[in-house]
């Protein structure tokens, strides 16, 4: 068994995707707008899985608060790990 993707509700897909690319070195592999669900989507590959960034584009969208996500940044982040965690948290959409 493996995780196909993790959906993450964000304030703005474009801003969040840029941050995930710059801070974590991930790349956006696809984008879409799903009008019947009221969401804008960006997919970023991470190993054999993907992050799915989801932005609500209308008030009745099913996208709500994000779940709990914990990333182990490792020694590569060095002293920047707190700054990186703060940038990640700001990208999430909290209601």
PAFI-154950 format. One record per residue (C-alpha): residue in one letter; x, y, z. Coordinates in steps of 0.05 Angstrom, whole numbers, padded with zeros to 5 digits, always signed. Layout:
N
AXYZ/...
This chain:
95
X+00000+00000+00000/X+00023+00071-00014/X-00006+00141-00009/X-00027+00166-00078/X-00035+00239-00056/X-00048+00285+00003/X-00098+00340-00008/X-00080+00406+00025/X-00129+00465+00027/X-00092+00531+00014/X-00111+00604+00009/X-00084+00611-00062/X-00058+00554-00105/X-00009+00597-00145/X+00023+00627-00083/X+00026+00561-00046/X+00055+00524-00106/X+00109+00576-00113/X+00127+00569-00040/X+00129+00492-00044/X+00174+00497-00105/X+00221+00548-00073/X+00224+00521-00002/X+00217+00446-00012/X+00245+00440-00083/X+00181+00407-00110/X+00154+00419-00180/X+00083+00429-00203/X+00066+00372-00250/X-00005+00393-00267/X-00058+00445-00253/X-00133+00444-00263/X-00197+00479-00244/X-00255+00434-00225/X-00316+00479-00233/X-00367+00428-00207/X-00327+00422-00142/X-00310+00496-00139/X-00235+00485-00133/X-00170+00503-00166/X-00117+00448-00162/X-00042+00440-00169/X-00006+00373-00163/X+00066+00368-00139/X+00104+00302-00141/X+00139+00281-00077/X+00172+00213-00086/X+00120+00162-00108/X+00064+00206-00079/X+00037+00276-00093/X+00014+00337-00056/X-00053+00363-00083/X-00060+00437-00067/X-00134+00458-00067/X-00161+00529-00069/X-00235+00543-00061/X-00261+00587-00117/X-00332+00594-00090/X-00365+00597-00021/X-00400+00529-00026/X-00337+00491-00044/X-00326+00428-00003/X-00255+00449+00013/X-00250+00464+00088/X-00195+00466+00138/X-00133+00426+00124/X-00117+00364+00164/X-00054+00354+00205/X+00009+00353+00164/X+00078+00342+00192/X+00140+00345+00149/X+00208+00324+00173/X+00255+00374+00142/X+00321+00340+00161/X+00389+00371+00167/X+00386+00403+00098/X+00340+00457+00127/X+00391+00472+00181/X+00373+00534+00222/X+00319+00552+00171/X+00271+00498+00193/X+00228+00545+00237/X+00224+00596+00181/X+00205+00542+00131/X+00151+00514+00177/X+00122+00584+00186/X+00119+00595+00111/X+00085+00529+00101/X+00033+00544+00155/X+00017+00612+00124/X+00001+00577+00059/X-00054+00535+00091/X-00126+00559+00090/X-00156+00565+00159/X-00228+00584+00170/
